[in-house]
């Protein structure tokens, strides 16, 4: 069993099972975290699945594509460790990754 560590916008941290092949957004959504709207459903056309990735994990992620970067850089809550969780496919190499759900704009 692999795990994903999620901190919600209230600061509560939970550990959930990570399902290989899903995106981090899908795992968060499927575990009923209400802080993550994921309005576009993973099409990378909004910024409602914005998370902050624990800095120890950033180098283990695929590089950000231009469309993801454009959406995030226009967001007032953008940070250096910002990512759209719909653009991160979960696999065994991400076992234990920690993300924090970013506040909504």
ABEGO torsion letter per residue (X at the ends): XBBBBBBBAAGBBBBBBBBBGBBAAAAAAAAGBAABAGAAGGAGABAAABBBBBAAAAAABBBBBAAAAAAAAABAABBAABBBAAABBBBAAABGBBBBBBBBX
